Structures are given as C-alpha cells and as structure tokens.
Amino acid sequence: MRMLLIRHGQTPSNLGHFLDTAHPGPGLTDLGLRQAAALPGALAGEDIAALYASTLTRTQLTAAPLAAERGLEVLIRDGIRELSAGDLEMRADVDAARQYLTTVFAWSAGDTARRMPGGENGAEALARFDAVVAEAARAVEHGTVALVSHGAAIRMWTAARARNVTVEFAAEHSLDNTGVVVVEGSPDSGWTATSWAGRVVPGVTASGQADGGPAGRKLAVEELRPEQGPTDGQPIG
C-alpha cells in the first residue's frame, strides 16, 4: 500500500506558534485555504482510493477540495488527530515547544511509556494512529490512501514506523503546512518512506506569511535528550 501523510493547511494558531491540539481546533487562514485548494493539483498524479482526516476542523477543511475533486468521502477518524499537548496546551513559548517535541521524538525512539505532562503517552498515541493505518490497509490493500493529519503526529509516527527514517532525520526536517510524507508497505511487512515533503504545495506561500507553527518546526539534534537516540536504518535523502 502507498500512503500519503498530508499535514493540514495553515491555521491562525500556526501563525501565533500556539500548541493548539484540542478538539475542535481552529479553522484555516486565507493562506491555508489556498493551500488546501492547491492540493488536488499537487496530487494529480496520485490515484487515491480512500481519504481520511482527523476529528480536528483544520484537517477536514484541508481534505475538502481533494474530496470534491476526486469524488471521495472524507472518513473522519480520531486516531490521526494531533498529539495532545496536555498541560502545554495553547502555550507559545520556546520552552513549551521544545518540551513538546522532545517528548514526541522520545516516543519515536522507543520511550513510549513517557507521558506528555497532563496528556497521553507514546503507547497510546502510536496505538491510535496505528489503528487508522491498519483500517486503511484493510480497505485498500494494494492502492493509495491519503491521511490528512498533523505535523507532530506525522513526524512521530513516521520516525517510529518507517525503517529508513531516524529520529534525528524527523527532528531536523520540518514538515510545512500541506507537506506530504509518502510511505509504502503494510502493517505486517513494515513501512519505508519514499518522500518527505517532496510534494509541498507550490506557488501559494508568496501571498501569505509562511509559518507552520511549533508542531512542524525543526528540532536540532542537540535538543534531543540522551535517551532519544536514533532508530535503526538510514534516513531518506
């Protein structure tokens, strides 16, 4: 199966650098709406058989133009919502963003018992995302599925599950709004990433402030704590 993990379009909270993870969440900015409208053209070469979005408003708004253009139903699943910020919710300071992302990437590195302060732990976060991936794999065994999800959730899951993506790679490579991570494989055989943000929606950031907020930002390797070492395999280029 080929799976397109698509980050939602820009939100007002992205511009304010807020850790905004609660339901239902904000809508899209004008730029975010243009990013969503550009997705069908950016993914014109993809034969998408099923389209999923999270329970948060921003992913559903992002998925809507693609669904309309392809005649697809948007399947809403809670499992691919953003990773809960817990006690860090709606903070916009650098320390909160660093604590959030270091916790997220600790999960990718295998420390799944670690808990976000006041939020979920890694085992819970991975289990809910895995459940949606497994459902999609059962529905479309040999085709292409698109999941419109969130920056931290996509980066965490890919670093944990794709054999060729290290924690360092996921931390050091941002995922902009409507950026796409492509993985191929299955829940049984495992996953290989073939592209990371290789299909960033073109030509729309010039008319707006391109800022994806804390969940998609780069995190320097030295910011990772010692227990957050690399996963096996080589990073994708």
C-alpha positions in Angstrom: 0.0 0.0 0.0 1.1 3.5 -0.7 0.1 6.1 2.0 0.2 9.9 1.7 0.5 11.5 5.1 -0.6 15.1 4.5 -0.3 17.9 7.0 -3.2 20.3 7.2 -3.2 23.8 5.8 -2.1 26.8 7.8 -4.1 27.9 10.9 -4.2 31.1 12.9 -2.6 29.1 15.8 0.3 28.2 13.5 1.0 31.9 12.9 0.9 32.5 16.7 3.1 29.5 17.4 0.5 28.1 19.8 0.5 24.4 20.8 -3.2 24.1 19.8 -4.1 20.4 19.9 -7.6 20.3 21.5 -10.9 19.5 19.7 -12.3 21.0 17.5 -9.3 23.4 17.0 -9.1 26.4 14.6 -10.0 26.7 11.0 -7.6 27.7 8.2 -6.2 31.1 7.4 -6.7 32.5 3.9 -3.3 31.0 3.0 -4.4 27.7 4.5 -7.5 27.7 2.3 -5.4 28.4 -0.7 -3.0 25.6 0.3 -6.0 23.2 0.6 -7.3 24.3 -2.8 -3.9 23.6 -4.4 -3.7 20.0 -3.1 -5.8 18.4 -5.9 -3.4 19.8 -8.5 -0.3 18.9 -6.4 -1.5 15.3 -6.1 -2.8 15.0 -9.6 -0.5 12.0 -10.3 -1.8 10.0 -7.3 -4.7 7.6 -7.7 -6.2 8.0 -4.3 -8.7 5.2 -3.4 -9.6 6.4 0.2 -9.2 9.7 2.0 -9.1 10.1 5.8 -9.0 13.2 8.0 -8.8 13.7 11.8 -11.5 14.9 14.1 -10.0 18.4 14.1 -11.5 21.1 11.9 -8.3 22.0 10.1 -7.8 18.6 8.6 -11.3 18.3 7.3 -11.1 21.8 5.7 -7.8 20.7 4.1 -9.3 17.5 2.8 -12.5 19.0 1.4 -11.1 20.3 -2.0 -9.4 17.0 -2.7 -12.5 15.0 -1.8 -14.7 17.2 -4.0 -12.3 16.9 -7.0 -11.9 13.1 -6.6 -15.5 12.3 -5.6 -14.3 10.8 -2.3 -15.9 10.6 1.1 -13.8 12.0 3.8 -13.5 9.3 6.5 -13.2 11.1 9.9 -11.0 9.2 12.5 -9.9 10.4 15.9 -6.8 8.2 15.8 -4.9 10.6 13.5 -5.6 13.8 15.4 -2.7 15.8 16.7 -0.7 14.6 19.6 -2.2 16.1 22.8 -0.1 18.9 24.3 -1.7 18.3 27.7 -0.6 20.9 30.2 1.3 22.7 27.5 -1.9 23.4 25.5 -2.0 26.9 24.0 1.4 27.9 25.2 3.5 29.6 22.6 6.9 29.9 24.2 10.1 28.2 23.1 10.5 26.1 26.2 7.0 24.6 25.8 7.6 23.8 22.1 10.9 22.1 23.0 9.3 20.1 25.8 6.5 19.0 23.5 8.8 17.9 20.6 11.4 16.2 22.7 8.6 14.2 24.3 7.2 13.3 20.9 10.5 12.2 19.5 11.2 10.2 22.7 8.2 8.2 21.7 9.6 7.6 18.2 12.9 6.4 19.8 11.0 3.8 21.9 10.3 5.5 25.2 6.6 5.0 24.7 5.9 4.9 28.5 6.9 8.6 28.7 3.9 10.8 29.1 3.2 14.3 27.9 2.6 16.4 31.0 -1.1 16.2 31.6 -1.6 14.3 28.3 -1.2 10.9 26.6 1.9 8.7 26.5 3.6 7.3 23.4 2.0 3.9 23.5 -1.4 5.5 23.4 -0.5 7.9 20.7 1.0 5.2 18.5 -1.8 2.8 19.1 -4.5 5.2 17.9 -2.6 6.2 14.8 -1.7 2.6 14.0 -5.4 1.6 14.3 -6.3 4.0 11.5 -3.4 2.9 9.3 -4.5 -0.7 9.8 -8.0 0.1 8.9 -6.8 1.9 5.7 -4.6 -1.1 4.8 -7.5 -3.5 5.1 -9.7 -1.3 2.9 -7.1 -0.6 0.2 -4.6 -3.3 0.3 -2.7 -2.5 -2.9 -3.8 1.1 -3.7 -3.1 4.6 -2.4 -4.6 6.1 0.7 -4.4 9.7 1.8 -4.4 10.6 5.5 -4.8 14.3 6.3 -3.3 14.7 9.8 -0.9 16.9 11.8 2.7 17.9 11.9 3.8 16.3 15.1 1.7 13.2 14.6 3.0 12.5 11.2 6.7 13.1 12.1 6.4 11.0 15.3 4.6 8.1 13.6 7.0 8.1 10.6 10.1 8.1 12.7 8.7 5.3 14.8 7.4 3.1 12.0 9.4 3.8 8.8 12.5 1.6 8.8 14.6 4.2 7.0 13.7 7.3 9.0 15.8 8.1 12.1 14.6 10.2 15.0 17.4 12.7 14.0 16.1 12.9 10.5 12.5 13.6 11.6 13.6 16.1 14.2 15.9 18.0 11.8 13.4 18.1 8.9 10.4 20.3 9.2 7.0 19.5 7.7 5.3 22.6 6.4 1.6 23.0 6.0 0.2 20.7 3.3 3.6 19.0 3.2 3.4 15.3 2.3 5.3 12.3 3.6 4.9 9.2 1.4 5.4 5.7 2.9 4.9 2.3 1.2 4.4 -1.1 2.8 1.9 -2.6 5.2 1.3 -3.0 8.9 2.6 -6.6 8.6 5.7 -6.1 6.4 6.6 -2.6 7.8 7.0 0.8 6.1 9.6 2.5 4.0 9.4 6.3 3.4 9.9 7.3 -0.2 9.5 11.0 0.1 9.4 13.7 2.9 7.8 16.9 1.9 8.6 16.1 -1.7 5.2 17.5 -2.8 4.9 20.7 -0.8 2.1 22.6 -2.5 3.7 25.0 -4.9 3.2 28.7 -5.5 1.0 29.7 -2.7 3.3 31.0 0.1 4.3 34.1 -1.7 0.9 35.8 -0.9 0.9 35.0 2.8 3.2 34.5 5.7 4.6 31.0 5.6 4.7 29.8 9.2 3.7 26.3 10.2 3.9 26.8 13.9 5.7 24.6 16.5 4.5 21.2 15.6 6.2 21.2 12.2 9.4 23.1 13.1 12.9 21.7 13.0 14.4 20.5 16.2 18.2 20.4 16.5 19.7 17.0 17.4 21.4 18.5 20.4 18.0 19.4 21.8 17.0 15.8 22.0 17.7 14.2 25.3 20.2 11.3 25.5 17.5 8.6 25.8 16.1 9.8 22.4 18.7 8.1 20.3 18.3 7.1 16.6 16.1 4.4 15.3 17.6 1.7 13.1 18.1 2.4 9.4 19.3 5.2 7.2 17.5 8.5 6.7 15.8 9.2 3.4 17.6 11.8 1.3 
